[in-house]
């Protein structure tokens, strides 16, 4: 079908929440590339969603869902939290 790797390095495991958030953004971008493989069309659409508040909110929600999945895979970085308390 489409030659896009949807899970970079085939892993959701990250060292920190910040790395997890960055991975979530990357994964959200990859699903857009997978859904619309035509780069020229994606560039045209950026002008549309870049000026539409509801579409930008939807992008934020997509990243949040990806981040929730990554956080769960990392057990919410509890190893780090156990040393704090």
N, C-alpha and C positions, 0 to 999 in steps of 0.2 A: 504494500500500500504506500505509505509515506515513509521516507527514510529519515525520521526524526527520532532521536533518543529522548524519551520522555522523562526518564529518571537518570540524571547525569551520574556516571560512575556506578550505575545500578545499585545505588544505596541512598537511603534517607537518613543515615546516621551522620550527625554533625557533632563537632566538639562543643559548640556553644549555641545558645539561643540566637545570637546574631548571625552565625553561619547558617542556622536553620531558616531564619527569615530571608537571608539572601538566596538560599536554595528555593524557597517558596516563590520568590519573585521570578527566578529563572524558570521554574517549572510552569508558572502561569504564562510566561512568555512563550515557552515551548509548545504549550497546548494551542495557543493562537497560531503559531507557525504550522502546527500539525493540521489544524482545522482549515486554515487558509494558506496553502503552500506557495501561492503566487506572491512573490515579494513586492512586485509593483502594486498589486491590489492591496496588500497590507499597508503599504506606504500611503496609498490614496485614502484608506479608511482611518488612518491616524488623525487626519484633519477632521474627520467626522467625530470620532469619540473623544478626541482631545479637547473639543469645545462643547461637550455635552456632559453636564454634571452627573446625570443619572448613569451614563455609561462609565464615567470615571469611578463612581461609587461601586458599580458592578465589578470593575477591575480590582478595587480594594477588597471586595468580598471574595473574589476568586483567590487572591493572594492569601487572605485570612483562612480560607478552607485548606489550601495547600499547607500553610503553616501549621494548622491544627493537626493535619495528618503527620507532618514531620515531627512535631512536638510529641505526639503519641508514640511514634516509632522510637523516639529518644527517651521514652519514659519521663517526659517533661523535665529532662536534665536533673532528675532526682539525686543522682550520685553527687552532683555539685551541692545541692541543697542540704544533704545529710551532714556535710562537713560544717555547715553554717550554724546548725542548731542542735 
